[in-house]
Amino acid sequence: MANRHLSRSIVLQTLFEWDLNGVEKNEIDTVLTRNVEEFAPNNSDTPFMKKLLDGVMQKQDELNLIIEKAAPDWPIDRISPVDRNILRLGLYELLFADRAEVPAKVAINEAIELAKQFGGENSSKFVNGVLGAVYKEIGEPGKDEVGKKRKREVPYEEMPIERLAGAVVYASDGGEIYLALVHDIFGHWTLTKGGIEETEDVQEGAIRKIKQEIGLAVAIEAELGKNEYIATHPEKGKVRKQVNYFLAQAPYQELVLEQKGGLDDAQWFKVADILDLNFYEDILPIVTKAITMLVSKKV
C-alpha cells in the first residue's frame, strides 16, 4: 500500500503553492501532478491524493469558518500558510472523509505530524489544539476504538541510507561576501543540495548538484559537517538521509534556479542579512560555521 503520510505531504505542498502563489483553482491539478512526479514518481496513491485535494478545495469556505470558530484569536489570514493548510487538510479528513478509511484519531495524528515536519516551533501544538477542540465538539468519535495492529517499526540501524551533498556557496563582490541560498515552498531559506550516485565522490556530487540546482560552477574549499534526518520513501519506507555539507566558492553571477516543485526562489544575500532569515534548525549551525570561516580568513 502506498505511503499515506507521503501522499498527504504532497497534497499539503500543493495546497501551499495554491495558497501562497495565487494558483487558479482550475490549475491546481497540474500542480499536484508536478509534485507527484517530483517527489513520488512511483506512488500508486494518486487517486487518494486527488480525492483529498478536491475535497479540501470544495470545502474551503466551510473549513475556513470552522478554523475561525475553533481559533477565534487567529483570523485565517494571520495563520501561517503552512499551518492553515495543514488545518484545512486535517479538518477535511476529520469531518468529511470516510471514517472507515480515515479514523478521527488518524486524521488528527497525521495533521500533527505534518505540522512537526513542515511547520514552525509551535505549529504542532496549535494544530493539535484546533483539531482537538473540533474533535470534542463532534463527540470524540472512535475514542474507545481499538486500533489495528501497527506495522513493526524498522529499527534505526536497519533503515537504508541515502547519501546527499550540498554546500554553503559564497562569492565576493565589491568588498562584500554573498551567500547563495534557495527558498523552499514551506517558507524556509536553505542550502542547495541533492542526492549523489552510489559510486560518486561526495565532493564531485556536491559540485554537480549545485550546478544543476542554481547554475553555478563552484570550487569546494572545506568540509563544514554532516547532517542526518529520517524521511519516508514510498517504496523503501523510512530512510536515513545523510548530507555532507561543504564551503564552496563561486563567481558572483545570476542564479538560475532549476525548475522543480520543492523550490521557488534562489538569491544572493549579504552575510550581514543572513541571520534574519527563516532557516531550518539543522541548517543554521552549518551556515553559522561557514560565516565564521569566511570572516576569519577575510575573503
N, C-alpha and C positions, 0 to 999 in steps of 0.2 A: 504493500500500500504506500502510496506517495506520502511524503512527509507533510503533514498538515501545518506544522508550525512554519516551515519554509513557505508554503503556499500563502499563509496569512501575511507573512513578511512581505511577499511580493505584492499582494493586494494593498497593504499599507503603503508601500513605496509608490504605487500607482496613485492612490488617493492623495498622498503628499504632493506629488508632482501636479496633479489636477488642482489642488487647493492653492499651492504656492505660485504656480506659473500661469494660472488662469486658462488651463486647457479646456477647450469646449467639451461639453458632455458627449457629443457625438464622436469625439476623437479619443475618448478615454480607453476604448477597446484597443486602439492602436498602441497606446502607451503600455497597456497590460501585456500585449503580445511582445513588444520590445523587451520589457522587463523579464518576461519568462524566458525569452531566447538568450538574454544576457546572463541571468542568474540561475536558471534551472532548465537548460535546453532538453534534458531527458525526463523532465517531470511529466507524469501522465495525469496530473491532477488539475489540468486546465479547466475542465467543466466546473469543478468546485470553486476555483478562483473566479471564474466568470460569473457564476451564480452569486457568490458573496459580494463581488464588486457591484453587480447590477442591483442587488438588494439594498446595499448601503446608499447608492445613488438615488434609487427610487424613494427611499425613506428619509432622505437627507433632512428635509424640513422638520419632520416629526422627531428625528433623532436629536437635532439641534435644540428643539424645545424641551426634550427630556433632559438634556445636559444642563440647560439653563435652570430648570426646576431643581435638579439634584445638586447643582453647584451655583446657588444664587449670587454668591460673591464673585463669580467669574463669568462675565459675559463671554459669549462664544468667541468674539474677536480678540479677547485678551488671553485666551488659552493658546499655548504654542501650537503651531501647525501639526507637529508630531503628536502631541497629546490629544488634541481634539479629534484627529483622525483615528487614533487608537480607540478613543471613546466611541466614536461612531461605529467602528467595526465591532467592538466588544458588545455594545448595546444592541446592535442589529442581531448578533448571534444569540444574545441573552433573551431578547424579546420576540424575535421573528423567525429564527431558524428552527428547523425540525429538531425538537428536543431529544428525540431518539438518536439522532445523528450527532448533535452537539449538546450534551447536558449543560445545565446552567453553570455548574462549577467549572466545567471545561472552558466555557466562554469567558468566564471571569479570569481564570488562571492564565489562559492564553494571552488575554489582553495585558495582564500584569507582566508576563514575560516579555512581551513586545515593548512595554514601557521600560523595563530594565535594560533591554538590548539597544533601543534606539532613542529613548528619551533622556531627560536630564536627571540630575541627582534626586529630585523629589517626585519624578513622574510616576513611578510605580505606586507610591503612597497615594498620590492624587487619583490615579485611575482606580485603584482599589477602593478608595473612599466613595467615589461617584458610583461605580458599579455595585459596590456593597449596599449603598443606600437604595438603589433601584431594586436590587435583589430582595431586600427586606420588604420593600413596598409591594412587590408582587407575590409575597407569601413564601419566600425561600423554597422554590420548587426543587425537589430532588435532595433536600437536606439530609434525609435519612437513607438515601440510596447507597448501596454498596457498589463501589466502582469495579470495573473489570480489572482483572489481574494485569498489572503493568509489565511491559517487556523488561527483561533484565537490562539493567544499566551496564553499559560497557565500561569496565574499569579504565581509568585514565591511562594506565600503562599499555592497554591493548588498543587504544584509539590509533588509527592510521595518522601519519604525519604528512603534512603538505608544506613544502618549502616555498617561501616568498622572499623577495628582496626589494628594498626601497632606499630612499635617501633624502637627507636634507640637502636640497640643491641651492647653491648660493652663487651670486655674481657680484662683481664690483663695478660701480659706475659713478663717476664724478665724486669720488671720495666717500661714497655711501656703500654699505653692504645690503644686498637684497636677497630675500629667500623666496623661492618659487613654491607656492602651495596650491593644492587643489581643494575644491569645496564639494562635499557630497550632498545628496538631496535631503539628508536629515539635518542639515544646518551646521555641520562641523567643517572647519578647515583642517586639513590633514596632509600627510606626505604621500607623494606618488610612490606606488608600489605595485607588485603583481607577482603571480606565480612564475616559478622558474622550472626549466626542464630537469628531469631526474639526473641526467649526466652533465648538466650545465654548471659551470663555475658560478658561485654566488655573485661575485662582482660583475662578471660578464652579464649575468641575468639582470642585475640592477641597471646596468648601462642600457641594455636592450629595452627594458620596461619603461625607463624614463623617456627614451627616445620615442617609444610607441605612444606613451600616455600624454606627454606635453611637448613633444617635438624638439627636445634639446639633446645635443651631443655633449656628454659630460665626461669628466675625468674624476675617478674615485681618489680621494685623498686620505681618508681614515675610516676606521670602523667605529661606529657610535654605540652599538649594542644590539641586543636581541629582545624581541617581544614574542610572547606566545599567547594565543587565545583559542578558545574552542568554538567551532562553528558547526552547523548542521548541513550535511551534504545529502541531496535527495536519494542517492544510492548507497553511499558509504556510511551514512549515519553521522555520528559525532566525529569530527576531525580536529586534530591539533594542528593549528596553523602557526608555524614558526617563521618569524620575519627577521631577517638580518638588515640592519639599517647602517648606511654609510654617510659620510660627508662627501659631497661631490661638487666640483666647480663647473660652472657653465658660462657661456657668453651671455651678456645681458641683451637678450633679444625677445621678440614677441613670443609668447607661449601659445602653442597650438594644441588645444585640448582634444583628445581622442573622443569621438562621438560614441558614447556608451551610456547606459542607463544610470549607473551609480553616481556619476559626477556631473555637475552642472556649471562649474567655473574653474578657472585657473588664473592666478595673479601673482605678480611680484609684490612683496612687502618689504619696507624698510625694517631693519632689526628693531628699531625703537617702537614700532607699531605692532610687533608680533604678539606680545603677551596680553594684548587687549582682545585677541580673537578667541573664538569658541573652539577649543580643542578637545579631543577625547583624552581621558585621564592618562592612558598609557602612552600617548604621543607626546604630551607636554615635556616629560623628562628628556626625551630624545632631542627635541627641539632646543631645550634649555642647554643641554650639553654641547650641542653644535654651536650655539651662540657664544657660549663660554670659550670654546676653542677658537672661534673666529676672532673674538675680541682680544684674546690673549696674544694671538700672533699678528694682530693689526693688519688684517688683509688689505 
